Amino acid sequence: MTEVPTSSSTELSASSLPEEVRSAFDYLPAQLAGNVAGISVILMIFWPTTPLSVTLPWLSAFAVMWLARLWLLRRFKLASPLTVPDWQRWRWLWNAGTLTSGALWGATAWLFYPGGGHVQQIALIITVYTFCIAVVPVLATQPRVFLMFSALCFMPMAARVATDGSADSYRLAGILLLIFSLSTLLARSYRQALQRALELKLRADHLLAQLRVEKLAADAARQEAEVANRAKTQFFTAASHDLRQPLHAMGLFAEALRQKNHDVEVAHLVNSINESVDALEGLFSELLDITRIDSGGIEVHPQHFPLADLYRKLRLHFEPAAFEKGLALRFRGARHVVHADPLLVERILRNLVSNAIRYTSDGTVLVGCRRRGDLLSLQVWDTGPGITEDQQALVFQEFYQIPDRPRVEPHQRKGLGLGLAIVKRLADLMGALVGLCSQPGRGTVFSIELPLGKSAPQTLPMLSGKGPLSLTLEGRTIVVVEDEPAVLSGLEALLHGWGARILAFESVAACKAWVQTAHGSMPRPDLMIVDYRLENSLTGVDALALVRERFGEDLPAIVITGSTMTELDLEAQQKNFHLLIKPVVPNKLRAMIAFKLGVKTF
């Protein structure tokens, strides 16, 4: 915490001057009211015994003083002093009025004391003493002014009492001087307490000002971070559609190639392309995960699944890269079943295995598991350079890259430093514990603990196994609305290969023109396949509405979108269409078309 500097008395006085002057003028109405009350008491007591030649001049002097101080109060309320000299001038004017009041009360004692009896004299002494005590709170910070005010009040009164010449009068005068001294000591003690209170107040004001500055800085930093986070989210959301388009088109062209060529080797190549597209989509999705997690767009759907399925996918994707580097990629524990979200677990292991292969130059990468009670610890071992202890606490941070790592091949260039951050966040979403153990020069093991599963569901066959299911669309008419030429060409080639008749449009406007010119004998389309994001902020849902208005609301439809951030599920339910997320693997598209048209695949 920043130290608050201790003010010297001079600094304290200068900094507290405005507060002292304001307090003095705030107290002035009470002083004026007290003067009126005191004057009334004196007149009530001494009017019968004091000649008018004494009373009227005394009363006139008090009236002038009272009106002058009232005028001064009004002027102060209208003024706006800014500099120290301004405040000093106003304090000087207030002090002058106060000392004038003290002199008049001292003159009151001198003038009226002889004209009364003992009761009137005691009342006079009490009245004057009351005014001396009343100014202590205001003049405590100005000891010299308080001393002058008290002297102006007490000295004439003590001198007048002593003029009687009796022993009692001398004793009373001495008592008055003693009271004067005690009042001075009281004012000094009050001044010290007030000075400490003012010092504490100034320190509190300093801390408050510092806190305000730090809060403003923190608010500004938070706003900048929120703007940056929103910009990042908006960028990834917008880029998602455009970056998925080439992957989507690649898969469609590959499947269309299969339809044109029935050679076995070509079929295997197409299978490999589709597997690569699928794997690339998964890696691309990992890059978007960090944004989706920040926006709360990822939901966890745990289910029982065998590790064998997961290992098969990892082996298919990473075995060529491991072989190229001369590494052994091994998998252990495929018989086990876990209960977790298979997609999130796969993405976590993809990041871990990718890092292990990238930074291991010689040896083995092992993906295995160990049972720990009701949990299964999935582990990724490598024989790479290891991670030092001081770096282990930092590797899960976003955009952090370990310095002085071994040089990697160009096609295996270092990433953005998001992989382990995504691992940690996805594991946190599932409530799974991520562990790290490493020894520099010997290797690293990452682990994630997941609940054991009870049974394994039936799994889908690999693409390179029995081969893809076939679909016939002979005699079917499909309307396609897609503004990306490569994707549109791929869809046309694929659907023509399945035997369909295609009506293709590149925009909502072109689709609208076709609907308007369609004559009554034109057959009703069997299905619509539309891209969601089209020209001029229009969507495939708009095109679907146009065609359904002409051919009926029950026209089957599939909407394909490249964004995983859209809130289309509710709209799909309300408007009776199904969603597919790009890149759409042909097998998935085939299954969806068969479902929408009620046809069988073979």
C-alpha positions in Angstrom: 0.0 0.0 0.0 1.3 3.5 -0.8 2.5 5.4 2.3 0.6 8.6 3.2 3.1 11.4 3.8 2.9 13.1 7.2 2.2 16.8 6.8 4.2 19.3 8.8 2.3 21.9 10.8 2.9 24.5 8.1 1.6 22.2 5.4 -1.3 21.1 7.5 -2.2 24.7 8.2 -2.1 25.6 4.5 -4.0 22.6 3.4 -6.6 23.0 6.1 -7.1 26.8 5.7 -10.2 26.6 3.5 -11.8 24.2 5.9 -11.0 26.5 8.9 -12.4 29.5 7.1 -15.6 27.7 6.1 -16.1 26.4 9.6 -15.6 29.9 11.0 -18.2 31.5 8.7 -20.6 28.5 9.3 -20.3 29.4 13.0 -20.9 33.1 12.5 -24.7 32.9 12.5 -24.6 31.3 15.9 -22.2 34.0 17.1 -24.6 36.7 15.9 -27.5 35.0 17.6 -25.5 34.7 20.8 -24.6 38.4 20.6 -28.3 39.3 20.4 -29.1 37.0 23.4 -26.2 38.5 25.4 -27.2 42.1 24.6 -30.8 41.3 25.6 -29.6 39.9 29.0 -27.4 42.9 29.7 -30.2 45.4 28.8 -32.7 43.5 30.9 -30.4 43.5 33.9 -28.8 46.9 33.7 -31.4 49.1 31.9 -32.9 50.4 35.1 -29.6 51.3 36.7 -27.5 52.5 33.8 -28.0 56.0 32.3 -29.0 56.2 28.6 -25.8 58.2 27.9 -23.9 55.0 28.5 -26.4 52.4 27.2 -27.3 54.0 23.9 -23.7 54.5 22.6 -22.9 50.9 23.7 -25.9 49.5 22.0 -25.2 51.5 18.8 -21.6 50.1 18.7 -22.9 46.6 19.0 -25.5 47.2 16.3 -22.9 48.5 13.9 -20.6 45.5 14.6 -23.5 43.1 14.3 -24.7 44.5 10.9 -21.1 44.6 9.6 -20.5 40.9 10.4 -23.9 40.0 8.9 -22.9 41.8 5.7 -19.6 40.0 5.7 -21.3 36.6 6.0 -23.5 37.4 3.0 -20.5 38.5 1.0 -18.6 35.3 1.8 -21.5 33.1 0.7 -21.5 34.9 -2.7 -17.7 34.7 -3.0 -15.6 31.9 -4.5 -12.1 32.1 -3.0 -9.6 30.0 -4.9 -6.1 30.9 -3.8 -4.4 30.9 -0.4 -4.3 34.7 -0.2 -8.0 34.8 -0.8 -8.7 32.5 2.0 -6.2 34.4 4.3 -8.0 37.6 3.5 -11.4 36.2 4.5 -9.9 34.7 7.7 -8.4 38.1 8.5 -11.8 39.8 8.0 -13.5 37.2 10.2 -10.8 37.6 12.9 -11.2 41.4 12.8 -14.9 41.1 13.5 -14.3 38.6 16.3 -11.8 40.8 18.0 -14.1 43.7 17.7 -16.8 41.7 19.4 -14.3 40.7 22.1 -13.4 44.4 22.7 -17.1 45.4 22.9 -17.8 42.7 25.5 -14.7 43.8 27.5 -16.1 47.4 27.3 -19.5 46.0 28.5 -17.9 44.7 31.7 -16.0 48.0 32.2 -19.1 50.2 31.6 -21.9 48.1 33.3 -20.1 46.4 36.3 -20.3 49.4 38.7 -24.0 50.0 38.0 -25.4 46.8 39.4 -25.6 44.7 42.6 -23.9 41.4 43.3 -26.5 39.5 41.3 -26.2 41.7 38.3 -22.4 41.7 38.5 -22.2 37.9 38.7 -24.6 37.7 35.7 -22.4 40.1 33.8 -19.3 38.0 34.5 -21.0 34.8 33.5 -22.3 36.3 30.2 -18.8 37.6 29.2 -17.2 34.2 30.2 -19.7 32.4 28.1 -18.6 34.2 25.0 -15.0 33.4 25.8 -15.7 29.7 26.0 -18.1 29.8 23.0 -15.3 30.8 20.6 -12.9 27.9 21.7 -14.1 25.5 18.9 -13.5 28.2 16.2 -10.4 29.9 17.5 -8.6 26.8 18.8 -6.5 26.6 15.6 -5.5 30.3 16.0 -4.1 30.5 19.5 -2.9 34.1 19.2 -6.3 35.3 18.1 -8.0 33.4 20.9 -5.5 34.8 23.4 -6.3 38.3 22.1 -10.0 37.8 22.2 -9.9 36.4 25.8 -7.7 39.3 26.9 -10.1 41.8 25.4 -12.9 40.2 27.3 -11.3 39.4 30.6 -8.7 42.1 31.2 -11.1 45.1 31.3 -13.5 43.1 33.5 -10.7 42.1 35.9 -9.3 45.6 36.0 -12.8 47.0 36.6 -13.4 44.6 39.5 -10.0 45.5 41.1 -10.8 49.2 41.0 -13.2 48.7 44.0 -10.1 48.5 46.2 -11.5 45.9 48.6 -9.9 42.6 49.4 -12.8 40.8 48.0 -12.5 42.7 44.7 -8.8 41.8 44.5 -9.6 38.1 45.1 -12.4 38.2 42.5 -10.0 39.8 40.0 -7.5 37.1 40.7 -10.1 34.4 40.2 -11.0 36.0 36.8 -7.3 35.9 35.8 -7.1 32.2 36.9 -10.2 31.5 34.8 -8.6 33.3 31.9 -5.5 31.0 32.3 -7.6 27.9 32.5 -9.5 28.9 29.4 -6.3 29.3 27.6 -5.1 25.8 28.6 -8.5 24.4 27.5 -8.2 26.1 24.2 -4.7 24.6 23.8 -5.9 21.1 24.5 -8.8 21.5 22.2 -6.5 22.8 19.5 -4.2 19.8 19.8 -7.1 17.4 19.5 -8.6 19.3 16.6 -5.2 19.4 14.9 -5.0 15.6 15.1 -8.5 15.2 13.8 -7.7 17.5 10.9 -4.5 15.6 10.2 -6.5 12.3 10.1 -9.1 13.9 7.9 -6.4 15.1 5.4 -4.8 11.7 5.4 -8.2 10.1 4.8 -8.9 12.6 2.0 -5.5 11.8 0.5 -6.2 8.0 0.6 -9.7 8.6 -0.9 -8.2 10.7 -3.7 -5.6 8.0 -4.3 -8.3 5.3 -4.3 -10.4 7.2 -6.8 -7.4 7.5 -9.1 -6.6 3.8 -8.8 -10.3 2.9 -9.3 -10.4 5.0 -12.5 -7.3 3.3 -13.7 -8.8 -0.1 -12.9 -12.1 0.8 -14.5 -10.2 2.0 -17.6 -8.1 -1.2 -17.7 -11.3 -3.3 -17.3 -13.1 -1.5 -20.1 -10.1 -1.9 -22.4 -10.0 -5.6 -21.5 -13.7 -6.0 -22.2 -13.4 -4.1 -25.5 -10.5 -6.3 -26.5 -12.3 -9.5 -25.5 -15.4 -8.4 -27.4 -13.3 -7.6 -30.5 -11.6 -11.0 -30.2 -15.0 -12.7 -29.9 -16.4 -10.8 -32.9 -13.4 -11.5 -35.0 -13.5 -15.3 -34.4 -17.3 -15.3 -34.9 -17.0 -13.5 -38.2 -13.9 -15.5 -39.3 -15.6 -18.8 -38.4 -17.9 -18.8 -41.4 -15.3 -17.8 -44.0 -12.5 -20.1 -42.7 -14.8 -23.1 -42.7 -15.9 -22.6 -46.3 -12.7 -24.1 -48.0 -12.9 -27.2 -45.7 -16.6 -27.6 -46.5 -15.9 -27.3 -50.3 -12.9 -29.7 -50.0 -15.0 -32.4 -48.5 -17.8 -32.0 -51.1 -15.3 -32.2 -54.0 -13.6 -35.3 -52.5 -16.9 -37.1 -52.3 -17.9 -36.0 -55.8 -14.6 -37.5 -57.0 -15.5 -40.8 -55.4 -18.8 -40.8 -57.4 -16.9 -40.2 -60.6 -14.2 -42.8 -60.0 -14.8 -46.3 -58.5 -11.1 -47.2 -58.4 -10.2 -48.7 -55.0 -7.1 -46.6 -54.5 -9.0 -43.4 -55.3 -11.6 -44.4 -52.8 -8.9 -44.8 -50.2 -7.5 -41.4 -51.1 -10.9 -39.8 -50.8 -11.3 -41.5 -47.4 -8.0 -40.0 -46.3 -9.1 -36.5 -47.6 -12.3 -36.8 -45.7 -10.5 -37.9 -42.5 -8.1 -35.0 -42.9 -10.9 -32.5 -43.4 -12.5 -33.9 -40.3 -9.3 -33.7 -38.3 -8.5 -30.2 -39.6 -12.0 -29.1 -38.6 -11.3 -30.4 -35.2 -8.1 -28.5 -34.9 -9.7 -25.3 -36.2 -12.5 -25.7 -33.7 -9.9 -25.9 -30.9 -8.8 -22.4 -31.9 -12.3 -21.2 -31.6 -12.9 -23.0 -28.3 -11.2 -20.2 -26.3 -13.8 -17.7 -27.7 -16.7 -20.1 -27.2 -15.7 -20.7 -23.6 -15.4 -17.0 -22.9 -18.9 -16.4 -24.3 -20.4 -19.4 -22.5 -21.1 -21.2 -25.8 -19.8 -24.7 -24.8 -22.0 -27.1 -23.0 -20.9 -30.4 -21.5 -22.7 -33.5 -22.5 -21.1 -36.5 -20.7 -21.7 -40.0 -21.9 -20.2 -43.4 -21.6 -17.6 -44.1 -24.4 -14.7 -46.5 -24.9 -11.1 -45.2 -25.2 -10.7 -47.4 -28.2 -12.7 -45.0 -30.4 -10.7 -42.0 -29.1 -7.4 -43.8 -29.7 -8.4 -44.8 -33.2 -9.0 -41.1 -34.1 -5.8 -40.0 -32.5 -3.7 -42.7 -34.2 -5.2 -41.9 -37.6 -4.3 -38.2 -37.3 -1.0 -38.2 -35.4 0.7 -41.5 -36.6 2.1 -40.0 -39.8 3.6 -37.0 -38.0 5.2 -39.2 -35.4 6.6 -41.6 -38.1 8.0 -38.6 -40.0 10.0 -37.5 -36.9 11.0 -41.1 -36.2 9.0 -41.3 -33.0 7.0 -44.2 -31.6 3.4 -43.4 -31.0 1.8 -45.9 -28.6 -1.6 -46.2 -27.0 -2.4 -48.2 -23.9 -5.7 -49.0 -22.1 -8.1 -49.0 -25.0 -10.4 -51.4 -23.2 -11.4 -48.8 -20.6 -14.6 -46.8 -20.7 -15.0 -43.3 -19.3 -17.9 -41.1 -18.5 -17.3 -37.7 -19.9 -17.9 -35.5 -23.0 -16.2 -37.4 -25.8 -15.7 -34.3 -27.9 -14.1 -32.3 -25.2 -11.9 -35.2 -24.1 -10.8 -35.7 -27.7 -9.9 -32.0 -28.1 -7.9 -32.1 -24.9 -5.9 -35.1 -26.0 -5.4 -33.7 -29.5 -3.7 -30.6 -27.9 -1.6 -32.7 -25.6 -0.5 -35.3 -28.2 0.2 -32.5 -30.7 2.5 -30.7 -28.3 4.2 -34.0 -27.3 5.1 -34.8 -31.0 6.0 -31.2 -31.8 8.6 -30.9 -29.1 9.9 -34.5 -28.9 12.9 -35.1 -31.2 13.7 -38.7 -30.3 12.0 -41.5 -28.4 8.3 -42.2 -27.7 5.0 -40.5 -27.2 2.7 -42.7 -25.1 -1.1 -42.2 -24.6 -2.2 -44.4 -21.7 -4.4 -44.5 -18.6 -4.2 -45.6 -15.0 -7.1 -46.5 -12.7 -7.3 -44.5 -9.5 -10.3 -45.7 -7.5 -13.5 -44.6 -9.3 -11.4 -42.3 -11.6 -9.3 -43.0 -14.7 -6.2 -40.9 -15.2 -5.6 -40.3 -18.9 -2.0 -39.6 -19.5 0.2 -38.3 -22.4 3.9 -39.2 -21.9 6.8 -37.9 -24.0 10.6 -38.1 -24.0 11.1 -34.4 -24.9 13.1 -31.7 -23.3 10.8 -31.3 -20.3 9.5 -28.2 -18.5 11.4 -26.5 -15.7 9.6 -26.0 -12.4 9.3 -22.3 -12.7 7.6 -22.6 -16.2 5.1 -25.3 -15.1 2.9 -22.7 -13.4 2.8 -20.6 -16.5 2.2 -23.0 -19.4 -1.6 -23.0 -18.9 -1.9 -19.3 -19.4 -3.2 -17.9 -22.7 -0.6 -17.0 -25.4 2.3 -18.2 -23.2 5.1 -20.0 -25.0 8.1 -21.5 -23.2 11.3 -19.7 -24.2 14.3 -21.6 -25.6 12.3 -24.5 -26.8 14.0 -26.8 -29.5 13.6 -25.6 -33.1 10.7 -27.4 -34.9 10.2 -28.1 -38.5 8.5 -25.4 -40.6 5.3 -27.5 -41.1 5.3 -28.0 -37.3 5.8 -24.4 -36.4 4.9 -23.2 -32.9 1.3 -22.3 -32.3 -0.2 -19.3 -30.6 0.3 -20.6 -27.1 -3.4 -21.4 -26.7 -3.3 -25.2 -26.7 -2.7 -25.8 -23.0 -4.9 -22.9 -22.0 -7.7 -24.6 -23.9 -6.9 -27.9 -22.2 -7.2 -26.3 -18.8 -10.4 -24.5 -19.6 -12.1 -27.5 -21.2 -11.1 -29.7 -18.2 -12.5 -27.1 -15.8 -15.8 -27.2 -17.8 -16.0 -30.9 -17.1 -14.8 -30.6 -13.5 -11.7 -32.7 -14.3 -8.3 -32.2 -12.7 -5.3 -31.6 -15.0 -1.9 -32.6 -13.8 1.6 -31.9 -15.0 4.8 -33.7 -14.0 8.1 -33.0 -15.8 11.9 -33.4 -15.5 14.1 -31.3 -17.7 16.0 -33.5 -20.1 13.9 -36.6 -19.4 10.3 -35.7 -20.6 6.9 -34.6 -19.5 3.6 -36.3 -18.6 0.2 -34.5 -18.7 -2.8 -36.1 -17.1 -6.5 -35.6 -16.8 -8.7 -37.5 -14.3 -12.1 -38.6 -15.6 -14.9 -40.8 -14.0 -14.9 -44.4 -15.0 -17.7 -45.5 -17.4 -20.0 -48.5 -17.0 -20.6 -49.7 -20.5 -19.4 -48.9 -24.0 -21.9 -47.9 -26.7 -21.7 -49.3 -30.2 -19.3 -47.3 -32.3 -19.5 -46.2 -35.9 -17.1 -48.0 -38.4 -14.1 -46.1 -39.7 -14.4 -44.5 -43.1 -11.7 -46.7 -44.5 -13.6 -49.9 -43.4 -16.7 -50.9 -45.2 -16.7 -47.7 -47.1 -19.5 -45.1 -47.3 -23.1 -45.8 -47.6 -24.7 -45.1 -50.9 -27.7 -42.9 -51.6 -29.9 -42.6 -54.7 -31.8 -39.4 -55.4 -33.1 -40.4 -58.8 -36.2 -38.3 -59.7 -35.6 -35.9 -56.8 -35.4 -32.1 -57.2 -33.3 -30.2 -54.8 -33.1 -26.4 -54.5 -29.6 -25.2 -53.5 -29.0 -21.5 -52.4 -25.3 -20.9 -51.8 -23.2 -17.7 -52.5 -19.8 -19.3 -52.3 -18.9 -20.6 -55.9 -16.6 -23.4 -54.7 -19.1 -24.7 -52.2 -22.0 -24.4 -54.8 -19.9 -26.3 -57.4 -19.1 -29.0 -54.8 -22.7 -29.5 -53.8 -23.8 -29.6 -57.4 -21.2 -32.3 -58.3 -22.0 -34.3 -55.2 -25.8 -34.2 -55.6 -25.6 -34.9 -59.3 -23.5 -37.9 -58.5 -26.4 -39.2 -56.2 -28.8 -38.7 -59.1 -30.6 -35.6 -58.1 -31.9 -32.7 -60.3 -30.4 -29.5 -59.0 -31.8 -25.9 -59.1 -28.9 -23.8 -57.9 -29.0 -20.1 -57.0 -26.3 -17.8 -55.7 -28.5 -15.3 -53.9 -31.9 -14.7 -52.3 -32.7 -12.3 -55.2 -32.1 -15.0 -57.8 -34.2 -17.5 -55.8 -37.0 -14.9 -55.6 -36.9 -14.3 -59.3 -37.3 -18.0 -60.0 -40.2 -18.3 -57.6 -42.0 -15.4 -59.2 -41.6 -16.8 -62.7 -42.4 -20.4 -61.7 -45.6 -21.6 -63.6 -48.3 -23.8 -62.3 -47.0 -27.0 -64.0 -43.6 -26.8 -62.4 -43.1 -29.7 -60.1 -42.7 -29.1 -56.4 -39.1 -29.3 -55.1 -38.4 -32.2 -52.8 -35.8 -30.5 -50.6 -34.0 -27.2 -50.0 -30.3 -27.0 -49.0 -29.4 -23.3 -48.2 -26.4 -21.5 -46.7 -27.4 -19.4 -43.7 -25.3 -16.3 -44.4 -26.1 -14.8 -47.8 -25.8 -11.5 -49.6 -26.9 -8.1 -48.2 -27.4 -9.4 -44.6 -30.0 -11.8 -45.9 -30.1 -15.4 -44.8 -31.0 -18.8 -46.1 -34.1 -18.7 -43.8 -35.3 -15.8 -46.0 -34.8 -17.8 -49.1 -36.6 -20.8 -47.5 -39.6 -18.5 -46.6 -39.9 -17.4 -50.2 -39.9 -20.9 -51.6 -42.2 -22.2 -48.9 -44.7 -19.4 -49.6 -44.9 -20.7 -53.2 -44.8 -24.5 -52.6 -46.0 -25.0 -49.0 -44.7 -24.7 -45.5 -44.0 -28.4 -45.2 -41.2 -28.3 -47.8 -38.2 -30.1 -46.2 -35.1 -28.0 -45.7 -31.5 -28.1 -44.4 -29.7 -25.0 -43.4 -25.9 -25.1 -43.4 -24.0 -22.5 -41.3 -20.3 -21.8 -40.8 -20.7 -20.2 -37.4 -20.9 -22.1 -34.2 -21.9 -19.0 -32.3 -25.3 -18.5 -33.8 -28.5 -19.0 -31.8 -30.4 -20.9 -34.5 -31.6 -24.0 -32.6 -34.8 -22.3 -31.5 -35.5 -20.8 -34.9 -34.9 -24.2 -36.5 -37.5 -25.7 -34.2 -40.0 -23.0 -34.8 -39.6 -23.0 -38.7 -39.1 -26.7 -39.2 -35.6 -27.1 -40.6 -32.5 -28.9 -39.6 -29.0 -27.4 -39.0 -25.6 -28.6 -40.2 -22.3 -26.9 -39.1 -19.6 -26.5 -41.7 -17.5 -28.2 -42.8 -20.1 -30.9 -43.4 -18.6 -34.3 -44.0 -20.5 -36.0 -46.9 -21.5 -38.9 -44.8 -23.3 -36.6 -42.5 -25.0 -34.7 -45.3 -26.0 -38.0 -46.9 -27.6 -39.2 -43.7 -29.4 -35.9 -43.2 -30.8 -35.9 -46.8 -32.0 -39.5 -46.3 -33.7 -38.6 -43.1 -35.4 -35.5 -44.5 -36.7 -37.3 -47.7 -37.4 -40.6 -46.0 -35.3 -42.6 -48.4 -33.1 -45.6 -47.6 -29.3 -45.7 -48.0 -27.5 -48.8 -49.2 
